[in-house]
Amino acid sequence: MLAVVADDSATELLPAADDHVAPPRPEPPAPGDLVGRTLGKFTILERLGRGGSGEVFRAEQVQLGRSAVIKVLRRDLDTGPTRIDRFLREARLASRLDHPYAAHIYAFGAEPDGVLWIAMEHVRGATLDELVARRGAIPPAVFGPLFVRLCEVVHTAHDLGVVHRDIKGSNVMVIERAGQLLPKLIDFGIAKATDAPAARGRPRPPAHGTPEPGDAHLTMSGSTLGSPHYMAPEQWRSAADVDARADIYALGVLAYRCVAGRLPFADVDRAGLADAHMMQAPPPLPASVPLATADVILRALAKEPQRRWPTALAFGEGVPAPMRRGAPGQCRPRGGDARRLPVPRRATSRSAKRRRPPRARRPPSRPTALRELVAITCPLARRPRAHAARRRGHARGRALTGAARGAAPRRPAPGGRARGRAR
């Protein structure tokens, strides 16, 4: 099982069009090893990985015996005020989102020697990128329920005024519980905090709702921030002015990759990604993807934000119902594959109706409590009627038997009792 490691090496702060691109500087030597050190209440056990802005370690909270993952800001990079503020803001925004499909934040802090750390839930699973690389395209009926849950947690973040801005396959962990695949959204390193109406793409009320302090100088207008293959057209222009609809675009790219097995602009070089996302239509999905599912995904990839799904929850609800329930037999692919699928029809002929299984008969009803009570307390209450019925039955049977033999029917004795009746 893999630990939750925020692979943000592909998340880049790209220069604006008019900025000068400086040559990459050589990376300084790695900092001292933190294994065995205690940060807060967590003891670091081993190093798991290294990303663009931090190192990830596996730790343990000794008091609770709970495993955790600690992300430490890399000290070999430029730790200016902007980078430190962005790291601390990641902890605040991620701790604001309390959802079962998001990695929980346990604690964060700063040590006297300048070590900044975030302790979060240890998710044992694989990323969506790893799943696609391992098995190729995920069947829509398998991916549907997982994607609907991912849309739910993204919608909850938007309701709290948090725009992720970096939704991609490596930031979505997948775990298995009771035979179901569940997502875990991680890495709020470049998330944007704003008021909830602005996060959902609605006009911001002038009287209330202010962004979190520090957002204005952390992402300046005109800068480009995010993962190039998942960035919406407006995010290429200015990352500071995006809202929740940029996350919906990224969800569309992620859904496209999972059901198609490749990114929409995988063949485009890095220099042409901006033009591809802003100007070119995405290639059509494979014929194995149902037509209704393809329409839902392509709507999320619209170039104009107002033409996309209004919310992430609406995007998830737009997925066809059989795909949401995970019923592969009801998802018809496009093209020639649809002809080979049997279409169930309602049986109308008599022969078809005869082949139907008979309905199960209802079991005979039990006597009511009142009848049981009468039978127990008054055993002689129903005997006269029973005896009279037996007498009539015996007399009628003897009459029919005599008529069949040609003999005259016997009459009852003068005493009113039939001859031969057992006393």
N, C-alpha and C positions, 0 to 999 in steps of 0.2 A: 504494500500500500504506500502511496505517496503522501507526503505532508503538504500542507497548503503553503506554497511558495509563490509569492507575488512576482511572476516573471515579467517585470516591467522593462526589460532591456529593449523591447520594441516600442516603448512609449517615449517619445522624443519631444524636446522643445525645439521646434524647427524655426529658423530665422524667417523674418518677414521678407517680402520680395525685394525691398530696398536696403536690407541690412547686409553688411559685409560678413562673409563666411570666413571665420578664422581657421587656420589649420589646426588639426587635433593635437593637443599637447600630450606628451607621454604620461602615462599613468604612474603616479607615485607608488612607492612600495605599500603593500597591504599593511593595515594596522595590526596591533598586537592581538593575540588570540584572546577571546572572551570566554572560552570554555572553562567552566568551574566557577565563574564569577556569579554573584547574586545581585540581580537588579530588582529592587523592590522586594517582593515576596517570591520571586522566581529565580531558580538556579539553572543556569545554562548548562546543557548536557552535551550538545554537539552542534556543529554547523551544517546547515542544510543547503544553502545556496547563496548566491550573490546576484543582485539586480543592479539596475542603473543608478539607484539612489540609496540603496540600503542592503544590509546583510541580514540573512534570516537564520535563526537558530532554533533548535528544539530545546525546550525548557520544561521544568516541573515546578508546580506550586506544592511545596512539601507539606504545608499544613492541611491541604485538601487532597493530596495525592492526585492532582489533576495535571494532565499533560497540556502544554501550551506551546505556542510559537511566538517568538520575540523577533521583531523587526528593529534593527539598529541602524540609525543613519550613518552612512559611510563617512568616516573622518578623513579619508584620503582625498576627498573632493573639496571643492570650495564650499564651506559651510557658512555662507553669508546669511544675512537676515532673511532674505527671500526663501532660501532653501529650508532654513530652520522653521520659519513660519508655515511653510507648506507642509512640512512633516508633522508639526503639531496640529495643524488644521485637519490633516487626514485622521488623526486619532479622535478629534472632537466630532467630525462628521460621521465617521464610522460608528462611534459609540452612540450617536443619536438614532441610528437605525437598529431597532430591536425587532428582528424578524427571523422566523425559523429558517429561511432560505438565504440568510446573510451570515457571514462569519462574525461572531460576537467579539467585542472588545472587552478584555478583562481589566486592563489598567495601562497607563502610560506615564512616563515621567522623564526627568532629566537628572543625571548624576553630577556630583561636584566637578568631576573631571571633564564634563562636556558631553558625555555619552547620552544620546536621546534614544528612547526605546518605546516600543508599543507591544504589549502582550495581548495576543488574540487567541481565538479558538483554534485548536489543532484539528484540522479537517483531514481525515484519512480517506483519500480518494484520488482520482485522476482528473486532469483538466479536460475541457471539451476539445482543445487542440490535440491532446494525446489520444483521445478516443477516435477522432477523425483520422489522425495519422496511423492509428493501429488497424482500424476496420474499414476505413473509407467512408462513403456516404452512409449516414444513419437513416434507416427506414422512417418515413414520415409518421407511421403509427407508433414508433418507439420514441421519436424525438418530440412528438406533439405534446404529451403530458409534461415532459420535462421543460419544454419551452413555455408552456402556459404558466408554470410555477415561477420561472425566471421573470416573466412579464409581471407577475404579481409583486415580487420583491422590488423590481425597478419602479413600479407604480407607487409603492409605499414610500420609497426614497423621494420620489417627486412630490408626494403629498407633504413630506417633511421639509421641502425646500432644498433638496440635495440633487444636483445633476452630476452624474458619475463622470461623464466625458471620456471614459476609457473602457467601455464595455467591449470585450473581445474574448476569444476562446480561452486564452491563458489566464483570464481573470474570473473564470467560472469553473469552480470545482464541481465534480459529480460524485455523489455517494449513493449507496444502495441501502435501502431500508425496507424490509418486508416485501422484497421482490420489486420495488419501485425505485426509479432513478430520481434523485432529488438534487437540485442545484444549490450551490453556495457561492454567493457573489462576494468577491474580495477586492482588495486594493482600491482604496479611495484616495490615492496619492495626489491626483490632479482634479478631484471633485470640486464642484462649484457650489457655494452656499448662497442661497437667495430666498426670497419669500415664496411661499407655496404657489400663488397664482402665476408668478413669473416663471417658476420652474415648470409649470404645465403649459407654458406658451400663451398665457392670457395676459391682458393688460395689467400692469401693476397699479394698485390703488395708491393715490398720493399721500394718504394720511398715515398709513401704517405699513409695516413690512419692509425691513431694511436688510441688506445683505450682511453677512458676518464680517466683522472687522478684519481687514487685511486682504480681502478679495480684490480690491481695486488695484493694489500695487503688485499682487502676486501674479496676475495675468493681465497684462496691459493690452489695450486695444491694438489690433493689428498683428499680434503675435499668434503663432500657430502651435498648438499644444495637443498631443494625442498620439494615437497609433495610426500611421498613414493609411493602412488598408481599411480601417473602420471609421474614418473621419467623414462627417457629413460635409456637404458643400459649404455651408455657412461656417463650419469649424475651420475650414481651410482659410477663410477670409479673416476671421477674428474669433479666437477661442473665448474671449471675454464676453461676447455678446450672444452666446448660444443659450438655449433653454432645453427643456425636456425632449423636444423633437429631435435634437441631435442624438440623444440616447436611443430614440426609436429607430433612427437611421442605422445606428450601430447594431441594434437588435436585428434589423432586417439583413444586414451583412452577415451576422452570425448565423441566422436561420438559413440564409442562402448557402453558406459554406457547409453547414451540417447536412442538409438534404441533398446537395450537389456534390459534396466531397472536395470542393475547391472554392477559392474566393472569387467574387465576380470579376475583379480586375487582376487576377493572379499573373497574367502574361504581360502586364504593363510594367515598364521599368519605373524606378522610384521617381525619376524626374517627371514622368507623365501621369503620376497618380492624381495630382491635383486637377489636371484637365479632365481626366477620366471620371472622377467623382463629380465634377461640376458640369461637365458638358455631355459625356457619353452615356447612352442607355446601357444598363447591365445586360450581359448576354442572356439568352433564354435558358431557363432551367431544363434539365434532362426530361425526357419523355416519361421516365419512371415516377416523376413527381406529379401528384394529382393536379388538375387544372385549377381547382378552387384554392388549393394551397399555394400554388404559384402566384395567383392573383393577390392573395393576402401578403405575400412576401414582397412582391414588386411594388405594391402600394407603399410599403414602408420605405422603399428606396427611391421615392420621388425626389426630384431635385428641389422643388419648392416645399418648404416646411409645411405650409398650409394644406398641401395635398396629401400629406401622410396621415396616418392614424392619429386621432386627437390625443389619445393617451396610450400608455403602455398596456393598461388593462383592456382597452378596446382592441388593441393589436392581438392580445391573447384570446379574447373572445371571438375575434374574427377568424381564428383557425377553425376549419370544419369540425363539426361535432364528433364524427367518427375518429378523427385524428386526435382530438382532445381526450377521448375515452380510451384510445389505444386499441381500436378495432380495425385491424388491417384488412379484413375481408370486405369492409364497406368503403374503402378508399380506392377509387378507380383511377389508375394512371391514364395518362394521355397517350394518343397515338395508337399504334397497332396492338399494344398490350391490352387495351380495353376490350378488344373483340374476343379475346380468349377467356375473359372472366365471365362465368355464368351469371346471368341476371335473374334473380328469383322472381317468379310470377305467381299470382294468386290462382289457385286451382279452381276451375269453374265447371269442368266436365263431371259427369256422373261417376266415371271410373276413378277420377282423382278423389272425388268425395268418398268413394267406397274404401279407398286405401287409407283414409285417415283413421287413426286409432280411435277406438270408441271411448266415449267419456266415462270416467269412473263414476260408478253409482254411489250415491250418498248412503252412508251407513244408517241403519234404522235408528230412529230416535229412542233414547232411553226413557223409561217412565219418569214422570216428574216426581219431585220430592213429596208432593201431596199424595200421589198414588202409592208411593212406597210407604208413606206413613199410614195410609188407610189399610194397606195390605198387612202391615205389621200389627196394628192396634185392633183392627176389626177383621179377622180372618173369615168370618161368616157373612160379611156384608154382601159379597157378590155371589154367594152360593145359589140362592134361588134363581137368579137369572141364568146362571150356568147350567143348572139342572133343567130348567125349562128349555134351554137351547138344545141340550142333549136329547131330551124327549122328542122334540120336534124333528131333530135330525134322524133319530132312530126310526120314528114312524114314517118319515118320508123315504128313508132307505128301504124299509120293508115293503112299502107300497110300490116303489119302482121295481123291486125284485119280483114281487108277485105278478105285476103287470107283464113283465118280460116273460114269465113262465106260462102266462095264460090263465092264471088263477085270480080269483076275486081278492081284492085287497082286504086285509084283515082290519076289523074294527076294534077299537080299544075296548077293554073290558068295562062293564058298568061302573066300576069303581073309579074310572078315569085313568087307570094305569094300563099301559100296554103289557100283553102277556109275554112273558119271557124276558122282561127287563131285569137286569141284574140289580139286586138290592144291596 
